[in-house]
Amino acid sequence: MRVHIEVDDDLVAAVGRLAGPRGRSEFVRDALRAAVDRQLRAQSLRRAAGTVDAGHDWDKDPAGWVERQRQVG
């Protein structure tokens, strides 16, 4: 899909120097993918920040927990 966006001339020039005139579209696609990935991870971290860890079955007695797991299997 083609998208029309406005970009400052100095930014276009920098991308052109890094990617070459024929590599600009791929460079922008890669940059957008990285930015979207970063934003999605940041959202996930913000959502998880309020989560309360209730602990684990093994926290008080790890050796006992392992022994009980061995007996079950």
PQR file of N, CA, C, O and H, with PARSE charges and radii, in Angstrom:
ATOM      1  N   MET A   1       0.840  -1.163   0.000 -0.4000 1.5000
ATOM      2  CA  MET A   1       0.000   0.000   0.000 -0.0000 2.0000
ATOM      3  C   MET A   1       0.892   1.234   0.000  0.5500 1.7000
ATOM      4  O   MET A   1       1.924   1.266   0.670 -0.5500 1.4000
ATOM      5  N   ARG A   2       0.505   2.198  -0.719 -0.4000 1.5000
ATOM      6  CA  ARG A   2       1.230   3.468  -0.720 -0.0000 2.0000
ATOM      7  C   ARG A   2       0.595   4.399   0.290  0.5500 1.7000
ATOM      8  O   ARG A   2      -0.625   4.444   0.449 -0.5500 1.4000
ATOM      9  H   ARG A   2      -0.334   2.172  -1.263  0.4000 1.0000
ATOM     10  N   VAL A   3       1.455   5.141   0.970 -0.4000 1.5000
ATOM     11  CA  VAL A   3       0.998   6.099   1.971 -0.0000 2.0000
ATOM     12  C   VAL A   3       1.723   7.405   1.727  0.5500 1.7000
ATOM     13  O   VAL A   3       2.928   7.418   1.476 -0.5500 1.4000
ATOM     14  H   VAL A   3       2.446   5.104   0.841  0.4000 1.0000
ATOM     15  N   HIS A   4       1.005   8.483   1.798 -0.4000 1.5000
ATOM     16  CA  HIS A   4       1.617   9.797   1.639 -0.0000 2.0000
ATOM     17  C   HIS A   4       1.886  10.359   3.033  0.5500 1.7000
ATOM     18  O   HIS A   4       0.969  10.524   3.837 -0.5500 1.4000
ATOM     19  H   HIS A   4       0.026   8.472   2.002  0.4000 1.0000
ATOM     20  N   ILE A   5       3.160  10.651   3.305 -0.4000 1.5000
ATOM     21  CA  ILE A   5       3.526  11.275   4.579 -0.0000 2.0000
ATOM     22  C   ILE A   5       4.440  12.453   4.294  0.5500 1.7000
ATOM     23  O   ILE A   5       5.101  12.506   3.256 -0.5500 1.4000
ATOM     24  H   ILE A   5       3.906  10.517   2.652  0.4000 1.0000
ATOM     25  N   GLU A   6       4.471  13.382   5.213 -0.4000 1.5000
ATOM     26  CA  GLU A   6       5.372  14.523   5.077 -0.0000 2.0000
ATOM     27  C   GLU A   6       6.559  14.315   6.004  0.5500 1.7000
ATOM     28  O   GLU A   6       6.401  13.974   7.176 -0.5500 1.4000
ATOM     29  H   GLU A   6       3.935  13.339   6.056  0.4000 1.0000
ATOM     30  N   VAL A   7       7.755  14.528   5.455 -0.4000 1.5000
ATOM     31  CA  VAL A   7       8.991  14.325   6.197 -0.0000 2.0000
ATOM     32  C   VAL A   7       9.902  15.518   5.927  0.5500 1.7000
ATOM     33  O   VAL A   7       9.972  16.013   4.802 -0.5500 1.4000
ATOM     34  H   VAL A   7       7.884  14.805   4.502  0.4000 1.0000
ATOM     35  N   ASP A   8      10.587  15.969   6.948 -0.4000 1.5000
ATOM     36  CA  ASP A   8      11.519  17.087   6.795 -0.0000 2.0000
ATOM     37  C   ASP A   8      12.630  16.724   5.808  0.5500 1.7000
ATOM     38  O   ASP A   8      13.069  15.576   5.743 -0.5500 1.4000
ATOM     39  H   ASP A   8      10.530  15.567   7.862  0.4000 1.0000
ATOM     40  N   ASP A   9      13.073  17.713   5.050 -0.4000 1.5000
ATOM     41  CA  ASP A   9      14.102  17.498   4.032 -0.0000 2.0000
ATOM     42  C   ASP A   9      15.376  16.905   4.614  0.5500 1.7000
ATOM     43  O   ASP A   9      15.984  16.024   4.006 -0.5500 1.4000
ATOM     44  H   ASP A   9      12.717  18.646   5.103  0.4000 1.0000
ATOM     45  N   ASP A  10      15.789  17.381   5.794 -0.4000 1.5000
ATOM     46  CA  ASP A  10      17.034  16.866   6.383 -0.0000 2.0000
ATOM     47  C   ASP A  10      16.911  15.395   6.766  0.5500 1.7000
ATOM     48  O   ASP A  10      17.891  14.653   6.700 -0.5500 1.4000
ATOM     49  H   ASP A  10      15.296  18.097   6.288  0.4000 1.0000
ATOM     50  N   LEU A  11      15.711  14.970   7.167 -0.4000 1.5000
ATOM     51  CA  LEU A  11      15.503  13.564   7.500 -0.0000 2.0000
ATOM     52  C   LEU A  11      15.540  12.695   6.244  0.5500 1.7000
ATOM     53  O   LEU A  11      16.123  11.611   6.250 -0.5500 1.4000
ATOM     54  H   LEU A  11      14.915  15.573   7.220  0.4000 1.0000
ATOM     55  N   VAL A  12      14.918  13.172   5.174 -0.4000 1.5000
ATOM     56  CA  VAL A  12      14.955  12.443   3.902 -0.0000 2.0000
ATOM     57  C   VAL A  12      16.396  12.325   3.415  0.5500 1.7000
ATOM     58  O   VAL A  12      16.804  11.271   2.926 -0.5500 1.4000
ATOM     59  H   VAL A  12      14.444  14.053   5.169  0.4000 1.0000
ATOM     60  N   ALA A  13      17.160  13.392   3.546 -0.4000 1.5000
ATOM     61  CA  ALA A  13      18.558  13.358   3.120 -0.0000 2.0000
ATOM     62  C   ALA A  13      19.355  12.361   3.942  0.5500 1.7000
ATOM     63  O   ALA A  13      20.180  11.627   3.397 -0.5500 1.4000
ATOM     64  H   ALA A  13      16.830  14.248   3.943  0.4000 1.0000
ATOM     65  N   ALA A  14      19.121  12.325   5.248 -0.4000 1.5000
ATOM     66  CA  ALA A  14      19.840  11.380   6.113 -0.0000 2.0000
ATOM     67  C   ALA A  14      19.493   9.941   5.745  0.5500 1.7000
ATOM     68  O   ALA A  14      20.375   9.086   5.677 -0.5500 1.4000
ATOM     69  H   ALA A  14      18.452  12.921   5.691  0.4000 1.0000
ATOM     70  N   VAL A  15      18.215   9.674   5.511 -0.4000 1.5000
ATOM     71  CA  VAL A  15      17.798   8.331   5.097 -0.0000 2.0000
ATOM     72  C   VAL A  15      18.427   7.988   3.761  0.5500 1.7000
ATOM     73  O   VAL A  15      18.897   6.866   3.568 -0.5500 1.4000
ATOM     74  H   VAL A  15      17.498  10.369   5.566  0.4000 1.0000
ATOM     75  N   GLY A  16      18.443   8.932   2.843 -0.4000 1.5000
ATOM     76  CA  GLY A  16      19.064   8.699   1.539 -0.0000 2.0000
ATOM     77  C   GLY A  16      20.540   8.365   1.655  0.5500 1.7000
ATOM     78  O   GLY A  16      21.042   7.488   0.952 -0.5500 1.4000
ATOM     79  H   GLY A  16      18.061   9.843   3.000  0.4000 1.0000
ATOM     80  N   ARG A  17      21.239   9.068   2.547 -0.4000 1.5000
ATOM     81  CA  ARG A  17      22.668   8.775   2.747 -0.0000 2.0000
ATOM     82  C   ARG A  17      22.866   7.379   3.343  0.5500 1.7000
ATOM     83  O   ARG A  17      23.797   6.668   2.966 -0.5500 1.4000
ATOM     84  H   ARG A  17      20.832   9.780   3.118  0.4000 1.0000
ATOM     85  N   LEU A  18      21.999   6.994   4.263 -0.4000 1.5000
ATOM     86  CA  LEU A  18      22.139   5.688   4.913 -0.0000 2.0000
ATOM     87  C   LEU A  18      21.687   4.535   4.025  0.5500 1.7000
ATOM     88  O   LEU A  18      22.344   3.495   3.970 -0.5500 1.4000
ATOM     89  H   LEU A  18      21.242   7.571   4.569  0.4000 1.0000
ATOM     90  N   ALA A  19      20.569   4.718   3.334 -0.4000 1.5000
ATOM     91  CA  ALA A  19      19.955   3.619   2.596 -0.0000 2.0000
ATOM     92  C   ALA A  19      20.186   3.689   1.096  0.5500 1.7000
ATOM     93  O   ALA A  19      19.973   2.704   0.390 -0.5500 1.4000
ATOM     94  H   ALA A  19      20.036   5.562   3.379  0.4000 1.0000
ATOM     95  N   GLY A  20      20.614   4.830   0.607 -0.4000 1.5000
ATOM     96  CA  GLY A  20      20.732   5.001  -0.835 -0.0000 2.0000
ATOM     97  C   GLY A  20      19.369   5.345  -1.414  0.5500 1.7000
ATOM     98  O   GLY A  20      18.343   5.042  -0.804 -0.5500 1.4000
ATOM     99  H   GLY A  20      20.786   5.631   1.180  0.4000 1.0000
ATOM    100  N   PRO A  21      19.346   5.970  -2.573 -0.5600 1.5000
ATOM    101  CA  PRO A  21      18.079   6.430  -3.151  0.2800 2.0000
ATOM    102  C   PRO A  21      17.108   5.290  -3.465  0.5500 1.7000
ATOM    103  O   PRO A  21      15.896   5.504  -3.453 -0.5500 1.4000
ATOM    104  N   ARG A  22      17.603   4.101  -3.741 -0.4000 1.5000
ATOM    105  CA  ARG A  22      16.732   2.965  -4.055 -0.0000 2.0000
ATOM    106  C   ARG A  22      16.359   2.163  -2.800  0.5500 1.7000
ATOM    107  O   ARG A  22      15.558   1.231  -2.878 -0.5500 1.4000
ATOM    108  H   ARG A  22      18.588   3.926  -3.750  0.4000 1.0000
ATOM    109  N   GLY A  23      16.935   2.519  -1.651 -0.4000 1.5000
ATOM    110  CA  GLY A  23      16.665   1.760  -0.445 -0.0000 2.0000
ATOM    111  C   GLY A  23      15.820   2.491   0.581  0.5500 1.7000
ATOM    112  O   GLY A  23      15.610   2.000   1.690 -0.5500 1.4000
ATOM    113  H   GLY A  23      17.586   3.276  -1.589  0.4000 1.0000
ATOM    114  N   ARG A  24      15.338   3.663   0.206 -0.4000 1.5000
ATOM    115  CA  ARG A  24      14.597   4.479   1.175 -0.0000 2.0000
ATOM    116  C   ARG A  24      13.312   3.811   1.648  0.5500 1.7000
ATOM    117  O   ARG A  24      13.022   3.822   2.845 -0.5500 1.4000
ATOM    118  H   ARG A  24      15.509   4.062  -0.695  0.4000 1.0000
ATOM    119  N   SER A  25      12.539   3.235   0.741 -0.4000 1.5000
ATOM    120  CA  SER A  25      11.267   2.617   1.140 -0.0000 2.0000
ATOM    121  C   SER A  25      11.495   1.477   2.123  0.5500 1.7000
ATOM    122  O   SER A  25      10.798   1.374   3.132 -0.5500 1.4000
ATOM    123  H   SER A  25      12.774   3.227  -0.231  0.4000 1.0000
ATOM    124  N   GLU A  26      12.465   0.628   1.831 -0.4000 1.5000
ATOM    125  CA  GLU A  26      12.765  -0.478   2.741 -0.0000 2.0000
ATOM    126  C   GLU A  26      13.239   0.047   4.097  0.5500 1.7000
ATOM    127  O   GLU A  26      12.867  -0.489   5.141 -0.5500 1.4000
ATOM    128  H   GLU A  26      13.032   0.712   1.012  0.4000 1.0000
ATOM    129  N   PHE A  27      14.049   1.082   4.075 -0.4000 1.5000
ATOM    130  CA  PHE A  27      14.538   1.693   5.310 -0.0000 2.0000
ATOM    131  C   PHE A  27      13.373   2.198   6.154  0.5500 1.7000
ATOM    132  O   PHE A  27      13.320   1.963   7.362 -0.5500 1.4000
ATOM    133  H   PHE A  27      14.351   1.517   3.227  0.4000 1.0000
ATOM    134  N   VAL A  28      12.444   2.892   5.511 -0.4000 1.5000
ATOM    135  CA  VAL A  28      11.284   3.438   6.228 -0.0000 2.0000
ATOM    136  C   VAL A  28      10.402   2.308   6.751  0.5500 1.7000
ATOM    137  O   VAL A  28       9.922   2.379   7.883 -0.5500 1.4000
ATOM    138  H   VAL A  28      12.486   3.083   4.530  0.4000 1.0000
ATOM    139  N   ARG A  29      10.177   1.255   5.940 -0.4000 1.5000
ATOM    140  CA  ARG A  29       9.387   0.110   6.415 -0.0000 2.0000
ATOM    141  C   ARG A  29      10.021  -0.515   7.643  0.5500 1.7000
ATOM    142  O   ARG A  29       9.335  -0.792   8.627 -0.5500 1.4000
ATOM    143  H   ARG A  29      10.567   1.197   5.021  0.4000 1.0000
ATOM    144  N   ASP A  30      11.349  -0.742   7.593 -0.4000 1.5000
ATOM    145  CA  ASP A  30      12.056  -1.327   8.736 -0.0000 2.0000
ATOM    146  C   ASP A  30      11.955  -0.430   9.970  0.5500 1.7000
ATOM    147  O   ASP A  30      11.757  -0.914  11.084 -0.5500 1.4000
ATOM    148  H   ASP A  30      11.907  -0.517   6.794  0.4000 1.0000
ATOM    149  N   ALA A  31      12.092   0.875   9.761 -0.4000 1.5000
ATOM    150  CA  ALA A  31      12.013   1.813  10.882 -0.0000 2.0000
ATOM    151  C   ALA A  31      10.613   1.812  11.490  0.5500 1.7000
ATOM    152  O   ALA A  31      10.469   1.855  12.711 -0.5500 1.4000
ATOM    153  H   ALA A  31      12.253   1.268   8.856  0.4000 1.0000
ATOM    154  N   LEU A  32       9.589   1.763  10.653 -0.4000 1.5000
ATOM    155  CA  LEU A  32       8.217   1.720  11.149 -0.0000 2.0000
ATOM    156  C   LEU A  32       7.949   0.428  11.912  0.5500 1.7000
ATOM    157  O   LEU A  32       7.316   0.447  12.968 -0.5500 1.4000
ATOM    158  H   LEU A  32       9.706   1.728   9.661  0.4000 1.0000
ATOM    159  N   ARG A  33       8.428  -0.693  11.379 -0.4000 1.5000
ATOM    160  CA  ARG A  33       8.258  -1.972  12.094 -0.0000 2.0000
ATOM    161  C   ARG A  33       8.910  -1.905  13.468  0.5500 1.7000
ATOM    162  O   ARG A  33       8.321  -2.332  14.460 -0.5500 1.4000
ATOM    163  H   ARG A  33       8.942  -0.709  10.522  0.4000 1.0000
ATOM    164  N   ALA A  34      10.118  -1.373  13.526 -0.4000 1.5000
ATOM    165  CA  ALA A  34      10.825  -1.267  14.804 -0.0000 2.0000
ATOM    166  C   ALA A  34      10.079  -0.349  15.771  0.5500 1.7000
ATOM    167  O   ALA A  34       9.990  -0.641  16.964 -0.5500 1.4000
ATOM    168  H   ALA A  34      10.597  -1.025  12.719  0.4000 1.0000
ATOM    169  N   ALA A  35       9.552   0.745  15.266 -0.4000 1.5000
ATOM    170  CA  ALA A  35       8.820   1.682  16.119 -0.0000 2.0000
ATOM    171  C   ALA A  35       7.527   1.056  16.636  0.5500 1.7000
ATOM    172  O   ALA A  35       7.188   1.211  17.809 -0.5500 1.4000
ATOM    173  H   ALA A  35       9.625   0.983  14.297  0.4000 1.0000
ATOM    174  N   VAL A  36       6.808   0.352  15.767 -0.4000 1.5000
ATOM    175  CA  VAL A  36       5.570  -0.307  16.187 -0.0000 2.0000
ATOM    176  C   VAL A  36       5.883  -1.374  17.238  0.5500 1.7000
ATOM    177  O   VAL A  36       5.188  -1.471  18.249 -0.5500 1.4000
ATOM    178  H   VAL A  36       7.083   0.226  14.814  0.4000 1.0000
ATOM    179  N   ASP A  37       6.915  -2.163  17.004 -0.4000 1.5000
ATOM    180  CA  ASP A  37       7.312  -3.198  17.963 -0.0000 2.0000
ATOM    181  C   ASP A  37       7.659  -2.577  19.319  0.5500 1.7000
ATOM    182  O   ASP A  37       7.244  -3.082  20.362 -0.5500 1.4000
ATOM    183  H   ASP A  37       7.480  -2.084  16.183  0.4000 1.0000
ATOM    184  N   ARG A  38       8.416  -1.489  19.299 -0.4000 1.5000
ATOM    185  CA  ARG A  38       8.792  -0.789  20.531 -0.0000 2.0000
ATOM    186  C   ARG A  38       7.560  -0.294  21.282  0.5500 1.7000
ATOM    187  O   ARG A  38       7.471  -0.428  22.503 -0.5500 1.4000
ATOM    188  H   ARG A  38       8.754  -1.079  18.451  0.4000 1.0000
ATOM    189  N   GLN A  39       6.610   0.279  20.542 -0.4000 1.5000
ATOM    190  CA  GLN A  39       5.383   0.793  21.161 -0.0000 2.0000
ATOM    191  C   GLN A  39       4.544  -0.336  21.761  0.5500 1.7000
ATOM    192  O   GLN A  39       4.009  -0.194  22.860 -0.5500 1.4000
ATOM    193  H   GLN A  39       6.682   0.387  19.550  0.4000 1.0000
ATOM    194  N   LEU A  40       4.429  -1.453  21.044 -0.4000 1.5000
ATOM    195  CA  LEU A  40       3.644  -2.576  21.554 -0.0000 2.0000
ATOM    196  C   LEU A  40       4.280  -3.157  22.819  0.5500 1.7000
ATOM    197  O   LEU A  40       3.580  -3.492  23.775 -0.5500 1.4000
ATOM    198  H   LEU A  40       4.864  -1.568  20.151  0.4000 1.0000
ATOM    199  N   ARG A  41       5.623  -3.275  22.816 -0.4000 1.5000
ATOM    200  CA  ARG A  41       6.298  -3.762  24.028 -0.0000 2.0000
ATOM    201  C   ARG A  41       6.108  -2.800  25.181  0.5500 1.7000
ATOM    202  O   ARG A  41       5.897  -3.231  26.314 -0.5500 1.4000
ATOM    203  H   ARG A  41       6.191  -3.003  22.039  0.4000 1.0000
ATOM    204  N   ALA A  42       6.178  -1.513  24.916 -0.4000 1.5000
ATOM    205  CA  ALA A  42       5.981  -0.513  25.970 -0.0000 2.0000
ATOM    206  C   ALA A  42       4.566  -0.596  26.533  0.5500 1.7000
ATOM    207  O   ALA A  42       4.377  -0.481  27.744 -0.5500 1.4000
ATOM    208  H   ALA A  42       6.350  -1.163  23.996  0.4000 1.0000
ATOM    209  N   GLN A  43       3.573  -0.793  25.675 -0.4000 1.5000
ATOM    210  CA  GLN A  43       2.197  -0.954  26.148 -0.0000 2.0000
ATOM    211  C   GLN A  43       2.073  -2.184  27.040  0.5500 1.7000
ATOM    212  O   GLN A  43       1.435  -2.133  28.092 -0.5500 1.4000
ATOM    213  H   GLN A  43       3.726  -0.886  24.691  0.4000 1.0000
ATOM    214  N   SER A  44       2.680  -3.280  26.620 -0.4000 1.5000
ATOM    215  CA  SER A  44       2.626  -4.505  27.416 -0.0000 2.0000
ATOM    216  C   SER A  44       3.270  -4.305  28.780  0.5500 1.7000
ATOM    217  O   SER A  44       2.748  -4.767  29.794 -0.5500 1.4000
ATOM    218  H   SER A  44       3.198  -3.321  25.765  0.4000 1.0000
ATOM    219  N   LEU A  45       4.395  -3.622  28.801 -0.4000 1.5000
ATOM    220  CA  LEU A  45       5.073  -3.360  30.075 -0.0000 2.0000
ATOM    221  C   LEU A  45       4.235  -2.466  30.974  0.5500 1.7000
ATOM    222  O   LEU A  45       4.174  -2.685  32.184 -0.5500 1.4000
ATOM    223  H   LEU A  45       4.820  -3.247  27.977  0.4000 1.0000
ATOM    224  N   ARG A  46       3.585  -1.454  30.390 -0.4000 1.5000
ATOM    225  CA  ARG A  46       2.728  -0.579  31.197 -0.0000 2.0000
ATOM    226  C   ARG A  46       1.543  -1.352  31.783  0.5500 1.7000
ATOM    227  O   ARG A  46       1.174  -1.147  32.939 -0.5500 1.4000
ATOM    228  H   ARG A  46       3.635  -1.276  29.407  0.4000 1.0000
ATOM    229  N   ARG A  47       0.947  -2.245  30.974 -0.4000 1.5000
ATOM    230  CA  ARG A  47      -0.178  -3.042  31.479 -0.0000 2.0000
ATOM    231  C   ARG A  47       0.282  -3.990  32.582  0.5500 1.7000
ATOM    232  O   ARG A  47      -0.433  -4.201  33.561 -0.5500 1.4000
ATOM    233  H   ARG A  47       1.247  -2.411  30.035  0.4000 1.0000
ATOM    234  N   ALA A  48       1.476  -4.561  32.424 -0.4000 1.5000
ATOM    235  CA  ALA A  48       1.977  -5.513  33.418 -0.0000 2.0000
ATOM    236  C   ALA A  48       2.464  -4.817  34.684  0.5500 1.7000
ATOM    237  O   ALA A  48       2.580  -5.458  35.729 -0.5500 1.4000
ATOM    238  H   ALA A  48       2.058  -4.389  31.629  0.4000 1.0000
ATOM    239  N   ALA A  49       2.747  -3.539  34.611 -0.4000 1.5000
ATOM    240  CA  ALA A  49       3.303  -2.813  35.760 -0.0000 2.0000
ATOM    241  C   ALA A  49       2.374  -2.837  36.965  0.5500 1.7000
ATOM    242  O   ALA A  49       2.849  -2.810  38.100 -0.5500 1.4000
ATOM    243  H   ALA A  49       2.654  -3.019  33.762  0.4000 1.0000
ATOM    244  N   GLY A  50       1.085  -2.887  36.754 -0.4000 1.5000
ATOM    245  CA  GLY A  50       0.150  -2.896  37.869 -0.0000 2.0000
ATOM    246  C   GLY A  50      -0.180  -4.293  38.371  0.5500 1.7000
ATOM    247  O   GLY A  50      -0.943  -4.442  39.325 -0.5500 1.4000
ATOM    248  H   GLY A  50       0.699  -2.909  35.831  0.4000 1.0000
ATOM    249  N   THR A  51       0.381  -5.312  37.745 -0.4000 1.5000
ATOM    250  CA  THR A  51       0.087  -6.685  38.112 -0.0000 2.0000
ATOM    251  C   THR A  51       0.772  -7.043  39.424  0.5500 1.7000
ATOM    252  O   THR A  51       1.934  -6.702  39.643 -0.5500 1.4000
ATOM    253  H   THR A  51       1.001  -5.191  36.970  0.4000 1.0000
ATOM    254  N   VAL A  52       0.051  -7.724  40.280 -0.4000 1.5000
ATOM    255  CA  VAL A  52       0.598  -8.143  41.568 -0.0000 2.0000
ATOM    256  C   VAL A  52       0.992  -9.613  41.476  0.5500 1.7000
ATOM    257  O   VAL A  52       0.182 -10.455  41.086 -0.5500 1.4000
ATOM    258  H   VAL A  52      -0.893  -8.001  40.102  0.4000 1.0000
ATOM    259  N   ASP A  53       2.220  -9.915  41.830 -0.4000 1.5000
ATOM    260  CA  ASP A  53       2.705 -11.290  41.833 -0.0000 2.0000
ATOM    261  C   ASP A  53       2.250 -11.957  43.127  0.5500 1.7000
ATOM    262  O   ASP A  53       2.674 -11.565  44.214 -0.5500 1.4000
ATOM    263  H   ASP A  53       2.878  -9.232  42.147  0.4000 1.0000
ATOM    264  N   ALA A  54       1.396 -12.954  43.009 -0.4000 1.5000
ATOM    265  CA  ALA A  54       0.849 -13.636  44.178 -0.0000 2.0000
ATOM    266  C   ALA A  54       1.819 -14.667  44.737  0.5500 1.7000
ATOM    267  O   ALA A  54       1.527 -15.301  45.752 -0.5500 1.4000
ATOM    268  H   ALA A  54       1.052 -13.273  42.126  0.4000 1.0000
ATOM    269  N   GLY A  55       2.958 -14.843  44.097 -0.4000 1.5000
ATOM    270  CA  GLY A  55       3.917 -15.835  44.572 -0.0000 2.0000
ATOM    271  C   GLY A  55       3.729 -17.164  43.874  0.5500 1.7000
ATOM    272  O   GLY A  55       2.913 -17.303  42.963 -0.5500 1.4000
ATOM    273  H   GLY A  55       3.195 -14.328  43.273  0.4000 1.0000
ATOM    274  N   HIS A  56       4.503 -18.137  44.322 -0.4000 1.5000
ATOM    275  CA  HIS A  56       4.499 -19.460  43.708 -0.0000 2.0000
ATOM    276  C   HIS A  56       4.388 -20.521  44.789  0.5500 1.7000
ATOM    277  O   HIS A  56       4.682 -20.268  45.957 -0.5500 1.4000
ATOM    278  H   HIS A  56       5.166 -18.024  45.062  0.4000 1.0000
ATOM    279  N   ASP A  57       3.966 -21.696  44.391 -0.4000 1.5000
ATOM    280  CA  ASP A  57       3.839 -22.801  45.332 -0.0000 2.0000
ATOM    281  C   ASP A  57       5.172 -23.145  45.997  0.5500 1.7000
ATOM    282  O   ASP A  57       5.195 -23.616  47.134 -0.5500 1.4000
ATOM    283  H   ASP A  57       3.727 -21.901  43.442  0.4000 1.0000
ATOM    284  N   TRP A  58       6.261 -22.915  45.303 -0.4000 1.5000
ATOM    285  CA  TRP A  58       7.569 -23.323  45.789 -0.0000 2.0000
ATOM    286  C   TRP A  58       8.298 -22.252  46.596  0.5500 1.7000
ATOM    287  O   TRP A  58       9.397 -22.514  47.086 -0.5500 1.4000
ATOM    288  H   TRP A  58       6.242 -22.532  44.380  0.4000 1.0000
ATOM    289  N   ASP A  59       7.742 -21.085  46.747 -0.4000 1.5000
ATOM    290  CA  ASP A  59       8.454 -19.980  47.386 -0.0000 2.0000
ATOM    291  C   ASP A  59       8.881 -20.284  48.825  0.5500 1.7000
ATOM    292  O   ASP A  59      10.004 -19.958  49.210 -0.5500 1.4000
ATOM    293  H   ASP A  59       6.850 -20.873  46.348  0.4000 1.0000
ATOM    294  N   LYS A  60       8.013 -20.897  49.619 -0.4000 1.5000
ATOM    295  CA  LYS A  60       8.333 -21.120  51.033 -0.0000 2.0000
ATOM    296  C   LYS A  60       9.252 -22.311  51.240  0.5500 1.7000
ATOM    297  O   LYS A  60      10.070 -22.311  52.160 -0.5500 1.4000
ATOM    298  H   LYS A  60       7.101 -21.161  49.306  0.4000 1.0000
ATOM    299  N   ASP A  61       9.125 -23.337  50.386 -0.4000 1.5000
ATOM    300  CA  ASP A  61       9.902 -24.568  50.566 -0.0000 2.0000
ATOM    301  C   ASP A  61      10.243 -25.169  49.208  0.5500 1.7000
ATOM    302  O   ASP A  61       9.607 -26.135  48.786 -0.5500 1.4000
ATOM    303  H   ASP A  61       8.461 -23.338  49.639  0.4000 1.0000
ATOM    304  N   PRO A  62      11.236 -24.613  48.517 -0.5600 1.5000
ATOM    305  CA  PRO A  62      11.551 -25.103  47.165  0.2800 2.0000
ATOM    306  C   PRO A  62      11.907 -26.589  47.131  0.5500 1.7000
ATOM    307  O   PRO A  62      11.458 -27.314  46.244 -0.5500 1.4000
ATOM    308  N   ALA A  63      12.713 -27.044  48.094 -0.4000 1.5000
ATOM    309  CA  ALA A  63      13.119 -28.455  48.095 -0.0000 2.0000
ATOM    310  C   ALA A  63      11.911 -29.362  48.317  0.5500 1.7000
ATOM    311  O   ALA A  63      11.789 -30.406  47.676 -0.5500 1.4000
ATOM    312  H   ALA A  63      13.078 -26.454  48.814  0.4000 1.0000
ATOM    313  N   GLY A  64      11.027 -28.967  49.220 -0.4000 1.5000
ATOM    314  CA  GLY A  64       9.824 -29.753  49.460 -0.0000 2.0000
ATOM    315  C   GLY A  64       8.922 -29.781  48.244  0.5500 1.7000
ATOM    316  O   GLY A  64       8.334 -30.815  47.927 -0.5500 1.4000
ATOM    317  H   GLY A  64      11.126 -28.119  49.740  0.4000 1.0000
ATOM    318  N   TRP A  65       8.807 -28.655  47.564 -0.4000 1.5000
ATOM    319  CA  TRP A  65       7.981 -28.589  46.364 -0.0000 2.0000
ATOM    320  C   TRP A  65       8.517 -29.530  45.292  0.5500 1.7000
ATOM    321  O   TRP A  65       7.752 -30.249  44.650 -0.5500 1.4000
ATOM    322  H   TRP A  65       9.284 -27.815  47.822  0.4000 1.0000
ATOM    323  N   VAL A  66       9.845 -29.520  45.099 -0.4000 1.5000
ATOM    324  CA  VAL A  66      10.465 -30.400  44.102 -0.0000 2.0000
ATOM    325  C   VAL A  66      10.206 -31.855  44.480  0.5500 1.7000
ATOM    326  O   VAL A  66       9.869 -32.667  43.618 -0.5500 1.4000
ATOM    327  H   VAL A  66      10.467 -28.936  45.620  0.4000 1.0000
ATOM    328  N   GLU A  67      10.358 -32.188  45.751 -0.4000 1.5000
ATOM    329  CA  GLU A  67      10.129 -33.562  46.211 -0.0000 2.0000
ATOM    330  C   GLU A  67       8.671 -33.983  45.949  0.5500 1.7000
ATOM    331  O   GLU A  67       8.425 -35.102  45.499 -0.5500 1.4000
ATOM    332  H   GLU A  67      10.632 -31.529  46.451  0.4000 1.0000
ATOM    333  N   ARG A  68       7.732 -33.116  46.220 -0.4000 1.5000
ATOM    334  CA  ARG A  68       6.314 -33.433  45.984 -0.0000 2.0000
ATOM    335  C   ARG A  68       6.046 -33.631  44.479  0.5500 1.7000
ATOM    336  O   ARG A  68       5.260 -34.495  44.092 -0.5500 1.4000
ATOM    337  H   ARG A  68       7.931 -32.207  46.585  0.4000 1.0000
ATOM    338  N   GLN A  69       6.713 -32.813  43.632 -0.4000 1.5000
ATOM    339  CA  GLN A  69       6.541 -32.961  42.183 -0.0000 2.0000
ATOM    340  C   GLN A  69       7.080 -34.307  41.706  0.5500 1.7000
ATOM    341  O   GLN A  69       6.503 -34.931  40.815 -0.5500 1.4000
ATOM    342  H   GLN A  69       7.352 -32.111  43.947  0.4000 1.0000
ATOM    343  N   ARG A  70       8.163 -34.743  42.289 -0.4000 1.5000
ATOM    344  CA  ARG A  70       8.750 -36.051  41.916 -0.0000 2.0000
ATOM    345  C   ARG A  70       7.816 -37.200  42.315  0.5500 1.7000
ATOM    346  O   ARG A  70       7.723 -38.204  41.609 -0.5500 1.4000
ATOM    347  H   ARG A  70       8.632 -34.236  43.013  0.4000 1.0000
ATOM    348  N   GLN A  71       7.140 -37.048  43.431 -0.4000 1.5000
ATOM    349  CA  GLN A  71       6.245 -38.098  43.906 -0.0000 2.0000
ATOM    350  C   GLN A  71       4.986 -38.191  43.064  0.5500 1.7000
ATOM    351  O   GLN A  71       4.442 -39.280  42.882 -0.5500 1.4000
ATOM    352  H   GLN A  71       7.216 -36.233  44.005  0.4000 1.0000
ATOM    353  N   VAL A  72       4.521 -37.069  42.550 -0.4000 1.5000
ATOM    354  CA  VAL A  72       3.298 -37.037  41.745 -0.0000 2.0000
ATOM    355  C   VAL A  72       3.523 -37.758  40.418  0.5500 1.7000
ATOM    356  O   VAL A  72       2.662 -38.517  39.973 -0.5500 1.4000
ATOM    357  H   VAL A  72       4.963 -36.184  42.697  0.4000 1.0000
ATOM    358  N   GLY A  73       4.668 -37.528  39.786 -0.4000 1.5000
ATOM    359  CA  GLY A  73       4.956 -38.052  38.450 -0.0000 2.0000
ATOM    360  C   GLY A  73       5.361 -39.453  38.504  0.5500 1.7000
ATOM    361  O   GLY A  73       5.642 -40.055  37.467 -0.5500 1.4000
ATOM    362  H   GLY A  73       5.368 -36.911  40.147  0.4000 1.0000
TER
END
